[in-house]
Amino acid sequence: MDELNQESSTEEHKSDPVEEPNKAPFPDASEILLVVEQERDDYKDRMQRAQAEFVNFKRRNADEKVEIVKKEKVRVVSTLLPVLDDFELAMNQPERLIADPTWAAGIELIYRKLESILSNQGVSALTISEGDIFDPLLHEGITYQTYPKYTEGQIVQVLRRGYTLDDKLLRAAQVSVAHTPNPEIESNIEDRE
């Protein structure tokens, strides 16, 4: 019986479908190469974009630092200009200069040091003299009066000096401007009174 059992079990196994190992179809090598090349190009593109963004970030950061330094320089110099003005006023007091010449020499020494420090930082005074033509880009007209020896629009007096910082206007000069009266207008005004 054993023989019969063996034969029947072999026959049963023969009728069972044979299980073959899973044969997954392998993609073609050219397809794999194409996918890998696309991934490589994508990563390369991302890396180049990241590098460009980093270079732009560094440049913007450097530009911002330069701009901050410029703004701070303008702020500091602007706060020192009134001190320079005060020294100029002190040096233009003839009664004080005559009364105490050592005081005048000390004030002038301090003024020259401050002027030198500001000059080393790129500050320079506007060169304006009486008789120059008024320029609204460089001058601030404080008074507008009749002066017989000057024509209309000429600077009569510099009331406060103007300054530039690195060749850009930092503070306009305050000036008094000559005015030539119009006789017709003035006679009309007098007639009304």
Buried (B, 14 or more C-beta within 10 A) or exposed (E): EEEEEEEEEEEEEEEEEEEEEEEEEEEEEEEEEEEEEEEEEEEEEEEEEEEEEEEEEEEEEEEEEEEEEEEEBBEEBBEBBEEBEEBBEBBEEEEBBEEEEEEBEEBBEBBEEBBEEBEEEBBBBBEBEBEBEBBEEBBBBEEEEEBEEBEBBBBBBBBBBBBBBEEEEBBBBBBBBBBEEEEEEEEEEEEEE
